[in-house]
């Protein structure tokens, strides 16, 4: 059986073809998904959530990944070509 699925896409950030299996494409898609979230959703995504006693309910991306990775994602989200609508 043969599949004819195109595995490249045009990056909305760079305008050049990129593999849909690459980390570059993953980061771009993640940035668009986070931009679609509400402000409160983005805050809990990055910082996590706590209960009324201050106990952590969910860890945020800053805790789960190194802080540098979270900053890289925020920088990608701030680029003018990163569109939240796809």
C-alpha distance (Angstrom), angle and dihedral (degrees) to the residues before:
residue distance angle dihedral
X1 . . .
X2 3.80 . .
X3 3.78 126.5 .
X4 3.77 121.3 -155.4
X5 3.77 101.3 -161.7
X6 3.78 117.4 147.4
X7 3.79 107.2 -128.9
X8 3.78 96.6 -166.2
X9 3.77 131.4 80.1
X10 3.78 134.4 -178.9
X11 3.78 111.3 -103.8
X12 3.81 111.4 -125.4
X13 3.79 88.6 -151.0
X14 3.80 102.3 48.7
X15 3.81 100.3 18.7
X16 3.79 92.3 -133.5
X17 3.81 131.2 111.5
X18 3.78 115.2 -87.6
X19 3.79 132.4 -179.8
X20 3.80 114.1 -103.0
X21 3.80 86.7 -139.1
X22 3.81 94.5 57.1
X23 3.80 128.5 104.4
X24 3.80 88.8 -124.5
X25 3.83 90.2 61.7
X26 3.81 91.0 44.2
X27 3.82 91.5 54.1
X28 3.80 91.6 47.1
X29 3.81 92.6 50.4
X30 3.79 91.4 45.8
X31 3.81 91.0 52.0
X32 3.83 91.2 51.6
X33 3.82 91.0 48.0
X34 3.81 92.6 50.7
X35 3.81 90.6 47.7
X36 3.82 88.9 57.1
X37 3.83 90.1 58.8
X38 3.78 122.4 94.2
X39 3.81 118.1 -104.2
X40 3.83 89.6 -101.8
X41 3.79 90.5 48.1
X42 3.81 91.5 52.3
X43 3.80 91.0 48.0
X44 3.80 92.4 53.3
X45 3.82 91.0 42.4
X46 3.80 91.0 56.7
X47 3.82 101.0 31.9
X48 3.82 104.3 25.7
X49 3.79 126.6 -133.2
X50 3.78 133.2 -81.5
X51 3.79 132.6 -162.3
X52 3.82 124.1 -121.2
X53 3.83 90.3 -83.6
X54 3.80 92.6 54.6
X55 3.80 93.8 -106.7
X56 3.78 113.7 144.5
X57 3.81 113.3 -107.4
X58 3.79 97.7 173.9
X59 3.76 128.8 9.9
X60 3.77 117.2 -130.5
X61 3.77 129.5 -132.6
X62 3.81 90.7 -95.5
X63 3.81 89.0 62.1
X64 3.80 96.8 38.4
X65 3.79 95.1 47.4
X66 3.76 127.5 29.1
X67 3.80 114.9 -82.8
X68 3.81 90.2 -111.9
X69 3.83 90.8 62.1
X70 3.80 90.9 52.1
X71 3.81 90.4 49.6
X72 3.81 90.6 49.9
X73 3.81 89.7 53.1
X74 3.81 91.3 48.8
X75 3.81 90.6 50.6
X76 3.80 90.7 50.4
X77 3.80 90.2 50.2
X78 3.82 90.6 53.7
X79 3.80 94.6 55.9
X80 3.80 110.8 110.7
X81 3.82 94.7 -128.1
X82 3.81 95.4 55.9
X83 3.77 102.1 103.9
X84 3.82 120.4 -163.9
X85 3.81 89.8 -153.5
X86 3.78 118.7 73.8
